[in-house]
Amino acid sequence: MAPERTPVDVVDGRRARRDRSRAAVIDAVFALIQHGKVPPSAEDVAECSGVSVSSIFRMFDGLDDMRQAAFERYEHDYAHLVATEFTDDPTRLDRIDRLVRARLELYEATASVLRFARQRALDHESNAARVGLQRTRLADQVQRCLSDETRQLTPVAAANLVAAVDALTAPEAFDVLSAAHGRTSRQIGAIWRRSLAALVADWCDGVPDEGVST
């Protein structure tokens, strides 16, 4: 004879089902964006997730709330690719390689989501704040990668070098190389490694132009 379910069991079961449905909805948002369905409608998400439209609106306070939840999931799932550490990489080229590999993995998985976030940032303050925070984290990643080099430079030169490397490997740069120039991720990686190695060597081993202020 099956054990009798208590009120707590019932509540826990409902919560578990709700959590599974919420996760399915967020997964569907990601999938739709990745396949170019931008912005995904409630009907699109319902069809993709198997969760009814009415249930979606009971779980989320509108479409923007649903999309914000998807962005929060993105930040959680891919944070490790932005919070890269470089202490185990003995040479400059090793650190550059790790930076390039981390960015390629991030963009290959989330380029469409990042593009959508930038588009929404034009009209939504909360999305603009998220995009701004993401840009700060990417710049911090470059600073960690080149900490050995930047500490030997003046503050202006160090900030300019970080800005140049970050811009060269930004999501928008990945989009231009892949979409406009038809470069594969492997080709983009080769371009970035060679470009960064030359840029950093010229900046740190040569005589950098410090005439541009930050």
C-alpha positions in Angstrom: 0.0 0.0 0.0 1.4 3.4 -1.0 2.2 5.8 1.8 -0.3 8.6 2.2 0.8 11.9 0.9 1.0 14.7 3.3 0.1 18.4 2.6 3.9 19.1 2.5 4.4 16.4 -0.1 1.6 17.9 -2.2 3.2 21.4 -2.0 6.7 20.1 -2.7 5.4 18.2 -5.7 3.7 21.3 -7.1 6.8 23.3 -6.6 8.9 20.7 -8.3 6.5 20.7 -11.3 6.6 24.5 -11.4 10.4 24.5 -11.3 10.5 22.0 -14.2 8.1 24.0 -16.2 9.9 27.2 -15.5 13.2 25.6 -16.6 11.6 24.3 -19.8 10.3 27.8 -20.6 13.8 29.3 -20.2 15.4 26.5 -22.2 12.8 27.3 -24.9 13.6 31.0 -24.9 17.3 30.1 -25.4 16.5 27.7 -28.2 14.2 30.1 -30.1 16.7 32.9 -29.9 19.5 30.7 -31.1 17.4 29.7 -34.1 16.7 33.3 -35.0 13.2 33.6 -33.5 13.7 37.1 -32.1 11.9 38.2 -30.0 10.3 34.9 -29.1 6.5 35.3 -28.4 4.6 33.6 -25.7 3.0 31.3 -28.3 6.4 30.3 -29.7 7.7 29.6 -26.2 4.6 27.6 -25.3 4.9 25.4 -28.4 8.7 24.9 -27.9 8.5 24.2 -24.2 5.2 22.2 -23.9 4.0 24.7 -21.3 0.7 26.4 -22.0 0.6 30.2 -22.5 -1.6 30.6 -19.5 0.9 28.7 -17.3 3.8 30.8 -18.7 2.0 34.0 -17.6 1.3 32.5 -14.2 5.1 31.9 -13.7 6.3 35.1 -15.2 5.2 38.7 -15.0 5.0 39.2 -18.7 7.3 38.6 -21.6 10.0 40.9 -20.4 10.2 39.1 -17.1 10.5 35.8 -18.9 13.3 37.1 -21.1 15.1 38.6 -18.0 14.9 35.1 -16.4 16.6 33.7 -19.5 19.4 36.3 -19.3 19.9 35.5 -15.6 20.2 31.8 -16.6 22.8 32.8 -19.2 24.8 34.7 -16.7 24.8 31.8 -14.3 25.5 29.0 -16.8 28.3 30.8 -18.6 29.9 32.8 -15.8 32.9 30.5 -15.7 33.8 31.5 -19.3 34.0 35.1 -18.3 35.6 34.6 -14.8 38.6 32.9 -16.4 41.8 32.7 -14.3 45.2 32.7 -15.9 47.5 31.9 -13.0 48.3 28.4 -14.4 49.5 29.8 -17.8 53.2 30.3 -17.8 53.7 32.4 -20.9 52.0 35.4 -22.6 51.0 33.2 -25.5 49.5 30.6 -23.2 47.4 33.3 -21.5 46.3 34.7 -24.9 45.3 31.3 -26.0 43.2 30.7 -22.9 41.5 34.1 -23.4 40.7 33.3 -27.0 39.4 29.8 -26.2 37.2 31.1 -23.4 35.7 33.8 -25.7 35.1 31.5 -28.6 33.4 29.0 -26.3 31.2 31.7 -24.9 30.3 33.2 -28.3 29.7 29.9 -30.0 27.1 29.0 -27.3 25.5 32.4 -26.8 26.2 34.7 -29.7 22.5 35.0 -30.5 21.5 35.6 -26.9 24.2 38.3 -26.6 23.0 39.9 -29.8 19.4 39.9 -28.6 20.4 41.4 -25.3 22.2 44.3 -27.1 19.1 44.9 -29.2 16.8 45.0 -26.2 19.2 47.3 -24.3 18.2 50.1 -26.7 14.7 50.2 -25.2 15.0 48.5 -21.8 17.0 50.0 -19.0 17.3 46.7 -17.2 18.8 45.0 -20.3 21.1 48.0 -20.8 22.4 47.5 -17.2 23.0 43.8 -17.9 24.8 44.4 -21.1 27.0 47.1 -19.4 27.8 44.6 -16.6 28.7 41.9 -19.1 31.1 44.4 -20.9 32.7 45.2 -17.6 33.3 41.5 -16.8 34.8 40.9 -20.3 37.2 43.9 -19.8 38.1 42.5 -16.4 38.9 39.2 -18.0 41.4 40.9 -20.3 42.9 42.8 -17.4 43.5 39.5 -15.6 44.9 37.9 -18.8 47.4 40.8 -19.2 48.2 41.7 -15.6 51.9 40.9 -16.1 52.0 43.3 -19.0 49.8 46.1 -17.8 51.6 46.5 -14.5 54.7 47.5 -16.5 52.8 50.2 -18.3 51.6 53.6 -17.3 47.9 53.7 -16.2 46.9 55.3 -19.5 48.8 52.8 -21.6 47.5 49.9 -19.6 43.9 51.0 -19.9 44.3 51.5 -23.6 45.8 48.1 -24.2 43.0 46.4 -22.3 40.4 48.4 -24.3 42.1 47.4 -27.6 42.2 43.7 -26.8 38.7 43.7 -25.4 37.3 45.4 -28.5 39.2 43.1 -30.9 37.7 40.1 -29.2 34.2 41.5 -28.4 31.0 39.8 -29.3 30.4 42.3 -32.1 33.9 41.5 -33.6 33.0 37.8 -33.5 29.7 38.6 -35.4 31.6 40.6 -38.1 34.2 37.9 -38.7 31.7 35.1 -38.8 28.8 36.8 -40.6 30.4 39.4 -42.8 33.6 37.6 -43.6 32.5 34.0 -43.4 35.2 33.0 -40.9 34.7 29.8 -38.9 35.3 29.7 -35.2 38.6 28.0 -35.8 39.7 30.7 -38.3 38.6 33.4 -35.9 40.7 31.8 -33.1 43.7 31.8 -35.4 43.1 35.5 -36.3 42.7 36.5 -32.7 45.7 34.7 -31.4 48.0 36.2 -34.1 46.5 39.6 -33.8 46.7 39.7 -30.0 50.2 38.3 -29.9 51.4 41.1 -32.3 49.4 43.8 -30.6 50.6 43.0 -27.1 54.2 42.5 -28.2 54.2 45.9 -30.0 52.5 47.6 -27.0 54.7 46.2 -24.3 58.0 45.3 -26.0 58.1 48.3 -28.2 57.3 52.0 -27.5 53.6 52.4 -27.1 51.9 55.6 -28.2 50.5 57.1 -25.0 49.1 60.2 -26.7 45.5 58.9 -26.6 43.9 59.6 -23.2 41.4 57.3 -21.5 
